[in-house]
């Protein structure tokens, strides 16, 4: 089987952008083709793939823009707390039964 899987490298692991249909333990080869990540495009693509309509997508992205622009106004302590919460949330949603 061969095909192309788009993924993001985060925290020492490759994370596919969309679900993959491979059996557990499948060995894959990765060829890196680094591109400038456009967070809005990635979010838009994922939301549309999950069934959101274009109006909903734009509202969500507008909310993210507001959050991203307000990040610079946070203190270092607030940024650290936010990062810890983000990591905790990621671990929560990726827990396996």
N, C-alpha and C positions, 0 to 999 in steps of 0.2 A: 504494500500500500504506500502511496506517496501523495503528498498534498502540501499545501502551504498553510501554516498556522501562524497568525500574527500574535505576538506576545510582547509583554513589557517585563523588563528585568527589574525586580524590586526586592529589597531585603535578601539578596543572595539567591533568589529563585526566579524562574521564568513563569509569568502568569499569563495564560492565554487571554486575549481580549474577548473572544467569544467562546461558548462551550465547544469542546471537542468530543468527538465520538471515537475514542480509542479504548481498548481494553486496558485494565490496570496492568502495570509492568511493561507496557509497550516501550521499546527503546526507540528514541527519535534522535535525529541529528539536527543540530541547530547551526544555521549560517546567519551570522549577524549582518544586518543591513541597517545601520543606524540612520535614523531620520530625526529631524527636529520634531519633538512631540508637541502637538497642538492640543492642549487639554480640552478646549471647547469641541473640537472635531471628534475627539475620542469619546467624550461624554455624549455628544449628539448621536454618533453612530450607535453607541451601546443602547441608549434610550429608545431610539427608533427600532432597533433590532428586538427590543423587549416589548414592543407594542405601544409605546407612547405616541401620541399624535404630534405633529409639528408645533402646534400651539403650546401644548404641555412642555415640550422640549425647550422651547424658547423661554418660557417662564422659569423653568428650572435653571437654565444657563444664566439668565439674568440674576437669579438669586446667588448663583456661584460667583458671578462677577462682583456683586456687592460684597460677598464674603472675602474674596481674594483682595479687593481693594482696601478692606478694613483691616486685613492682617498686619499691614505695616504700621498701624497705629497702636498695636498691642505692645505691652511691656515684655521683656524677656521672660519673666515669670509666667505671664499669661500664655506666651507662645509655647513654653515648656509644658504647661498644663494641657494645652490644646493638643500638643503632639502626643502626650501620654494617653489622653482620652482617645485619640485617633487610633493609636496602637492597640489599646484595649478593645475598642470597637471591632477592629480588624480581627483580632483573636477570637472575639465572641462569635462573629459570623462565620469564621472558618473552622470552628470546632467540629470534630467528627464524632458521631455516636459511638 
